[in-house]
Amino acid sequence: MSNITINHVELASELAHIEISRYFSSGNSIYIDNNDGCTQYTTEIQDIFNGLYDMYYELIETTKTKQL
């Protein structure tokens, strides 16, 4: 059996983004362009993303196995 390493931050972020995209992509823009040329979530969507991220991160952390 081989061990794999998972980046918890990246996985939680990807899962939260997938869920945001699935539920909010129809018609409503979830992004805004800020003054320095970057695209980011709207304030409302960022708040939802943060909650989803926290939920997924906690789930990932609680499913870790102990090293043998």
N, C-alpha and C positions, 0 to 999 in steps of 0.2 A: 504494500500500500504506500503510495507516495503522498507527500504533503504538498498542499498548494497554499500560496499566500494570496490573500484577498485584501485589497485596499478598501477598508471600511468606508472611508470618506467618499471615495470615488463611486463605490457601489451604491451607497445611500443616495448620493446626488443623482446618479443615473436613474435609479428607480423613481425618485421624486419627479424628475424631469419627464420621464415616460408617462407617469400618471397625470401630470399637469397637461402635457401635450394631448393625451387621450381625451380629457374632459373639457378642455378649453380651446381647442383649435378650430372649432366650427364657428366661423364668422367673427368672433371677437379676437382682437389682437391681444396677445399676452405679452408683447414686447414693446418697449419704447426705445428710441434713440436718445442718448444723453448728449451733452454739449461737447464731449471729447471724442465723438465718433464711435463710441461703443454701444452695443445693444444690450439691454437688460430687461428683466421682467418688470411689469408694472408693479407699483407698490402693493396692490391687492394680491396679485399673483405671487409676489415675493413672500408675502406673509403666509400664503397657503403652502408654497414650496418649503418654507422653513419648518412648518408643522409636519409636513410629510417627511422631510429629511430627518427630523428628530425621531419620528416614529420608526422609520426604516433603520436608522443608525442603532437605535436601542434594540430592535429586533435582531440585527446582525450581531451586535455585541453579546446578546443573551444566548445565541446559538453557537458560540465558540466552544471548541473542544479543548480539553486540557492536553498539554504536551506530554508525551510519554517519556 
